[in-house]
Amino acid sequence: MPNRPYLFYELTNSICSTCLRKVEAKVIIENEKVYLVKNCLQHGREKVLISTDVEYYKWCREFIKPSEMPYRWNTPIKYGCPYDCGLCPDHEQHSCLTLLEITERCNLKCPICYAESSPQKGTFRSLEKIEFMLDQIIKNEREPDIVQISGGEPTIHPQFFEILDLAKSRPIRHIMVNTNGLRIANDKDFVKKLATYSPGFEIYLQFDSFEKDALEELRGVDLREIRQKAIENLNECNISTTLVVTLKKGLNDHEVGKIIQYGLQQKCVRGVTFQPIQAAGRLEDYDPAVNRLTLSEVRQMIIDQSNVFGSKDIIPVPCHPDCLAMGYALKLNGEVTPLTGLVDPKILLEGDRNTIVFEQDETIKNMIFKLFSLNHSPDSSALSLKDLLCCLPKVAMPGEIGYDNVFRVIIMQFLDAYNFDVRSVKKSCVHIAHPDGRIIPFDTYNLFYRDDKELELMKIREELEGKTTVK
């Protein structure tokens, strides 16, 4: 009998990248790569590369733990995923990180902005509206792991510090500010005031490239001096900082290792987050067939270009293993030691939110204690790994190691209309607070719920009303 030229691996649902209607999709393995194959009755067949590493794709399936739920749901189940966001009772993960967008306005007009922000767009949200959105996050999470103040460019909001005060007055474990760094580079007094919000505070700094051409293509302007000055000011005040790299294939992906090495040399930098471009929003000169970068490709770049992390050190994050990968290292006495590869992955899955299951071997047990002793004391305000990424177990141990010694690399891939997988999006743990109080996965927010996109969604819902019986 003739054989197909591929291996059928699993069945899921996706959406047509043209009309956004739900379609059945096959996951297949062909020529040592993983593809999503789907067919829309109106727009035809699509074949999308989703992984260049078959073994890693399969490994992700082993990182499954019981889902952690929010304390309340925001919408009912009516039309089915992804048309009921959110969060509806069919979602399988609480908010590990919730974005709070305080303005649509920005002091840049980046050609790749998923929110399509610009100096001309939108307004500044009022304190009343922001307080309402914060309270909805608290109602969902009670003690949110991470709330990221975002935009637009949040630092240009005229009541920026009042907003930080509102956030600090809530039981939020960790507050981040997502920024392009322009104000941090140009206003030292602003940076000094930011420092007063530590601990439990971090800057999520846009840091895409060291090269002029790449920055101009991604951000519309050469930001090299701005980035350098921002880092200098953040180093001076030792404000915890994550470098955030938007990666475009063939443009800045050769700089992955260089950015990691640069981050390791900076006093303030606690890690680097790599985000392959999501096909959403304002996206000039982007062809997903040519420019798409998969998580597995970025993972391999970290391994190949960095002398810190090996293949066992960059592992799937259990809450959303398809789209999140992480590696932790310890900076101590001028040396960098990768941590994640030294710990049995089962430990990440067997521990609950506050405990960890240790091996009986005393040597291994002591090693884990040493590796994960990231608090000065059990009562210290310094953060443990658990406080920063809720999928990791929390071990509060006395010692001399603090958050300044942590260096983490995270790959954060967002689903778009091309690689959309309903099975995967149900595990999404990076969410956005909607102005009306809903908490919506980042992936679906930019496809269906931002600005006037929900008007198009209404058409899909109307079609579903005519085809299904609403329960």
N, C-alpha and C positions, 0 to 999 in steps of 0.2 A: 504494500500500500504506500502511496506517496505521503511524505511527511511535510508539514508546514515548516517554513524556514525559521521559525521562532518557537519559543516555549511560552505557552499561555500560563501566566503566574496567578492572577487573581482578577476578580470582577469588581468594579466600583461604579459610581456615578460621577459625571463631570458636567460641564456646561459647554455649549457651543461658544467659541471665542467671538463670533459675530453677533448672534442674537441673544446670548446669555440664557437660552432655554436649557433645561436639564436634559442630558443625554446619557445613555449607558456607555460605559468605557471599559476596555480591557487593558490590564497591565501585562505587557509582554516583555520577554527577555530575548534580545536579538543582537548578535555580534558583540556579546559581552557588555551590552548596555540595556537600560530599562526604559521602555517607552509607554506612553499613555496613548491608546488608540481609541478614537471616538468617532461617531457618525451622526451628523445632524441631517434630518430629512430634507431640510431646506438648503443648508449650506455645505453639505457633503462631509467627506472624511478628513480627519486631522490626525496626525501622528506627531507626538510631542516628546522630546527627550526629557526624562525626569531624573535619570541617574546614570553616571558613567562608571559606577562601581557596584556591580551586582552583589558582591558579598556584603558590602556596607548596607545596601538597601535591605537585604535579608536580615542583617544584624539588627537593624532598627526595630524589626518585629519582635525581638527579644526584650526590648525595653518597654514593657507594658506593666503598669501598676494600676491599682484601683484609682479611678478618677476622683479628684477632689472637687467638690461642688461648691458653688456660691451659696450664700444663705437664703437667697430668694431668686426667683425668675422674673424677668422683665416683660416677656411677651409670651403668649400661648403658642402651641403648635397648631398651625392651621394649613399652611401651604406646603410645608416640608422644607428641609434644608436645601439651599441657602436663603430661602425667601421669608423666613420668620425671625430674623435677628432683631433683637437679641437682649439678653441671653434667653433662649427658650429652653424648656425642660429637656429637649433632645440634645443639647450641647453636653460635651463630656469633659469640660475642664473649666475651673474657675479662672479668674484673672491673675496670672502671675505678674503681669505688668499692664497697667491701665494708662493710656495716654489721655491727658486733659488738655485739649486745645483751647487756648485762651484768646486767640486771635487768628484770623485768616490772613492778616497783613504781614508783609515781610520786607526787609530792606535789601533783598536780592530777588531776582527772577530766574531761578535755576531751570535750565532746559529739561531737567528730569524730575521736577517736583510732583509727587503723587497727589498733593493737595492743591496744586496749581496756584500757589500763593504768589503774591507780588506786592510792590508798593501801592498799587492801585486797588487791590482786591479787598473787599470786606471791611469789617470794623473791629474794634476792640470789644470783647465781651465784657459785660458789666460784672461788678463784684457779686451782685445778687445772683446772676445767672451762674457764675463760676462756683459760688457757694452751694447752689442747688446741685450742680453737677458733682461736686465733691461729696456731698451728702448721699447722692445716689451710689457712688462708688463705695462709700462706707457701709451703706445698707446691704450691698451685695457681699462685701468682703469682711466687714467688721474691723479687721486689722489688715489692710491691704499690704501685700509684700512690697510692691514698688508702684508709685504713681509718678508718671513722667509729665512734667509741665512742658507743653509743646505749642506749636502754632501751624502755620506762619512762623514768625520769629518772636518767641515769647518775651525776650528781654526788651523789646521796644514798647511793650504795653505800659501806659503811663502809671498804672497801679501795680506794677510787677511785684514789688516787695510786700505790698498788702496781700497779694495773692499767695506768696510764699508763707506769710504769716498765717493765712487761713489754712494752708496745707499743714503747716507745722503744728497747728492747734488740734489736728485730728490724729487718731491713732494709726498713723502710716509708718511702716517700718523704715522705708527708704524713699527719699524724694530725689528725683532727677530733673534736670533742666536740659531740654534738647535745644541746642543753639548752634548757629553758624559761627559764633565767636567774635563777630565784629565789635560788639560793645565790650566784651571782655578784653579784647586787644587794645581798645582805645580809651578805656575809662578805669584807671586803677582804683579809684574810690569805690566804684561799683563792685570790683573784684573783692576788695577788702570787706565790703558789707556782705557779699556772698559767703565769705569764710565764716561769718558769725552763725550760719545755719548748720554748720557741722556739729556733731557727727550725724550720720543718717542722711547725708546730702551729697549729691554728686552731679558733675557736669557731664553731659552727653554731647561731646564736641565733634562736630562735622570735620572729618580729616581724611579727605579722599586721595590725595596725591601730593608728591613733591614736585610735580612737573607742570609747567605753565600751560601747555596745550591741553592736558587732561583736565585741569581745573576749569579752563575756559569752556571746554565742551560740556562738562558736568554742571558747572555753576555759573557760567556766563561771564566770569571775571577771574583774573589771576589773584588768588588768595594766599600765595606763599608767605608773604611778609605778615599778613594778618594772622595766619595760623601760628607762625613762629612767635609773634608777640603775645598771642593769647596763651600759649604754653608757658612762656616766660612768666607772665603774670600769675598764672595758676600755680606754677612751681613755687613762686615766691611766697604764696599763701598756703601752699600744700593743700589745695582743694582737690579732693578725690575726683578723678576725671577718667572717662572712657572715651577713647578715640573711635569714631564711627565712620566706617569706610563704605561708601556706596560703590560697588564694583560693577564695571562694564567690561565685557569680554573684549580682549585685545586692546583695551585703552589703559587701564591702570592695574590689571590683575598681575602684572609682573612685579608690582611693588609690595605685594602681600608680606613677604619676609622682611623687607626694608622697614615697613611701618611697624611690624612687631618689634624689631630690634630697636627702632627709635623709641617706641613706647617703653621698653625695658630700661632705657637710659634716663627717663624722666621721673623726677621725684613724685610728681602728682598723679601719674598715670597708673591706673589699676588694671587696665586691660584694653583690648581692641575688639570691637564688634564689626564683623564683615556682613554687609547686606547686599546680595546680588539685586540688581534692579528689578523692581516689580513693574510689570506692564500695566500701569494705571496712571491716571492724571495726565499732566503735561509731560509728554515723552517724545522729544524731537529726535529724529534720526535713529530710531530703534526698530530693528527687525528681529523678532523673537527667534526666527530660524537661524539667524547669524549671531546675534548678540546675547542670547540666553546663556547664563551661567547657572549650573546646578550646584546644590549644596555639596555634592560629592567632589566636584571639580575644585571648589574653594577649599574643601578639606585637604585635598591632595596638594594644593598650592601651599598651604600652611606647612604640611609635612616636608615638601620638597624645598621650599624657600627658607624655612626657619631651621635653626640648629637647636631649637628647644623642644619642639613637640614631634613625637613619632606617631606611628599609626595607631598605637594603643592609647595615646594620650588625648585624642580628639574623639569623643564618644557621643552617642545620641543622648539628648535630654529626655528623660522618661515621660514628661507631661505631653510633649509634642515631638516625638523622635523623627518624624519625617522632615520637619522644617527647622529644628534646632539642634545644634551640636555644640559641645563645649570642651574646653581644656583648661585646667587650672595648673598654676605653677607657684612656687614659693620663691620670693626674692629675699635673700638673706646673706649678709656679709659679702656682697658683690657676686654671689653665685645664684644661678637660677635652676630650680629643681622642678621638673614636671611632676604633678601629683596624681592626676586621674588614672594614669596607666599603672600606678602602683596599688590601686585598690580594686578588688574584685567588683565588677559591675553589679553583682547580686546585692551588694551592700546598699547601693542606691535604690534598689527596688524593695528590699525587705524592711528597711527602716520606715517607721511612720513619721509624722511631722516633728516629733520631739525626741525620738530615740534612734539608736543605731544598733544593729545586730553585729556583734564582733565574732570573728573566728575564735575557736577555743585555743588556738596556738598563741601562747603568750607573746612571742616575738612579733607576730603579725598584729596582734592587738595593740601592742605598744607603738608599733610603727604608725598605725592608723591614728592613735591618739596624738602622736607628734605631728603628723601631716595635717590633721584637721583642727589643731588647737589654735584657732584664729581669734579668740577673745582673750583679753588680758585677765579676766576673771569671769566666773559665772554671772556676776552682777554688772559687768562692764557694759558700757554703751557702745563699745566697739562691735562691729558687725561680724557675724560668722558667715560662712558660705550659705547656710540655710536662709539667712536674712536677705541675701541677695538673689538667690534663685531657689524658689520654694520647693523645687523638685529634689534638692539635696538634703540629706539628713543634717540635723543640727547637733553639734557637739560643742558645748561651752566648757572650755578647759582653762585653768590658770596657766600663765606662761608669759613669755616676753614677745610673742608674735602677735601682731595686730594687723588691721586692714591695710596698712601701708606696705605690708609684705606680700599681699596677694597680687597675682597677675593672672588674668583670665582672658582667654580667647573664645569668642562666641561667633558662630555662624547663624545668622537669622534670615532664613529664606521665607518670603511671603508668597502665597499662592495668588495667581492671577487667572485671567480667563483662559489661558492656554494650558497651564499645568493643574488646573483646579481639580481637586479630588474631594468629594463629599466626605468620604471616610476619614480623610486627614483633617479637613477643616473643622470637623466636630471636636477635634482635640486642640484647636487653637487656644493659646493662653495669653496672647498679646492682643489686648482689646482697646477700643476707643470709646470714651464717654460721649454719647450723643447729647446735644443740647436739650432734647426732650426727656432725658433721663434713662434712655436705654443704654446698655453696655454691649457693644457690637464688636465681633472679631475684626481685627485690622484687615485681614484678607478680604472679607465681604464688604466692609465699610467702604473701601475705595472702589469697589465694583458696583455696588447697589445703593448705598445709603448716603454718600457724600453729595452735598449741594443738590442739584436737580436730578441726580441719577435715580432717585426714588420714584420720580414720575415715570421713568421707563419701567421700573419694577412694577408699578401699578398695572401696566399693560399685561405683564406676565401673570400677575395675580388674577386679573380679570379672566384670562384664558383658563387658568386653573379652576376658577370658580365655576366655569362652564363645563369642565370635564370631571370634576371630583365632587364628592359629597363631603361637606365640611363637618367634622365631628365636634 
